[in-house]
Amino acid sequence: MSELQNPEIYRTVLDSLETGVCVVDLDGRIAFWNQGATHVAGYMHHEVIGRPCQEFMSCPRGNQERAQSDGKAPFGRILHEGKATMVALRLRHRRGHQLPVLMHVSPVRNQHGSVIAIVASFDSHSLKLLNDRGPRNALPLAGLDVSTGVANRSFSLFHLREQMASFVEYRVPFGILRVRANAFDQFCASYGREAGSAALLVMAQTLSNSFRPSDFVGRWGEDEFLVILANCAGAGIRSLYERTQKSLSSVEIRWWGESLRVPTSIGCSSVELGDTIELLLSRAEEPGTATSPPISHLEPKESRSS
């Protein structure tokens, strides 16, 4: 019993949990990071202690400005209000991709009742809960691209044809994004094919975690992915296009001590009356890194002629 009165025993217990546990101080810096957190996010203890939590976690959409306004994002509001809550965040994995995760966050108070830190817990089960949804996570084995974990080209084409048939018969709108790793052959020549495969895997995981359950992500070529945006047109495609740009701009992989980035280009298009799959795909071919989606790719022909 006397051993249990030693505070260090509780640190050991926390460190042995499979559940990720981290403590963030009043300055928004990570003060504690257990082995469970390392298992989920990939970062070792010495890589995160003392560093701002926003380097590893992004704020939930809609709360971003409020959380960042006090410089302690993404937990500023919780530190200020001192209330336990659950928050959806995106962890930036050590490999570079972003992982959606649910965090249970509680204030830590001193003997006088003042908040001195917050403790957050998260695990692979909450991550799985967020990821195991939507058609892209229920792929038949024959439709899987084993290198990236998303749909292969054949299954992507099958899904694209289904969307086109729904549009022709029921006028259900949809759009597509074509996401390409620029200068991929040069990247592989510089760092090796294994590094190239790792970069494509990170891109695939980032894309899979960036869209709605109804959307579809597949591999379209050696260096290209196809995203099919269900029941979406106009401003909706523009918003998802810009969000995808932002997500991919922060993607990097750790390779033999280096942080490697792969420049990406994104083309987008929405289906139009009289379209074929070939026309739709050709409109979404953007040379170089796209900076904004062309208006002609986002609005139906009827809207432009009115």
C-alpha positions, 0 to 999 in steps of 0.5 A: 500500500505504501508504494501506491502513495508514491506519485511516480507510480501513477505516472508509470500507470498512465505511461503503460496505458494503450490509450493516448494521454497528454497534458497541455499547460497554460501556455498550450505546450505539451507537458506529458505524453504517454506511450499510448499517444506515441502508438496513435500519433507516432511521436516519441516522448522527447519529440513533443514535450515542451512544444506547442500542441498546435504543431501536432493537433488542428482545431475543429472546423467552426471553432478554429478562430475562437480557439486560436485567438488566445494563442493556445489552440486547440485547447484555449477555450477549454482552458478558459472555461474550465469544463470537461468536454469531448472534441474532434481534432485532427492529429498530425501523424509523425509520417505526415498524414492527418488522423481524425480523433475524438479527445476527451478533455478535462481541466486539471485544477490545483488545490485552490480550484484554479485550472493549471493544465488540461488532460486529453485522452484519445485512442485507436478505437475512437480513431477507428470509429471515425474512419470506419464509415462510407463506401470507400471503407467497404471495398471488395478485395478486388477493388482495393489498391493494396499500396495505398488502402483506397479503391483501385482504378477499376473500382474508381471507374465503376463508381464514376460510371454509377455517379454519371448514370444517376446524373443522367437519370435523376439529375443528381449532381456530383463533382470530381477532384484529380489530385496529382503528386507533381514531379513524382518520378523526380522525387523517386529518383532522388529519394527512392521508390520506397519513399515515393510509396510512403508519400503516396500512402500519406496522400491517400490517408490524408484524402481519406480523412478529409471528406464526407462519408458519402464521398469516394477516394480512389487511386487513378494512376501511378501518381494520381488520385480521384475524388468523387464528390457526391451530390455536390456542385458549385460552391460546395465543390469550391469549398472542398477543393480549397480544403483539400489544398490546405490539407495537402499543403501540410503533408510531409513524410519523415524519411531517414531524418528528413522532412520531405514534401511532395508538391501536389496539383488539384483539378476539379470539375462538376458534371454538366448536361451532355457530359461524358466521363471523358469530358468530365475528366478532361476538364479536371486536368489542371497543369501544375499546382492549381491556385483556384478552381476555374468558374467554368468547372464549378457551375452548370452550363444552365447557370452560365447561360442564364 
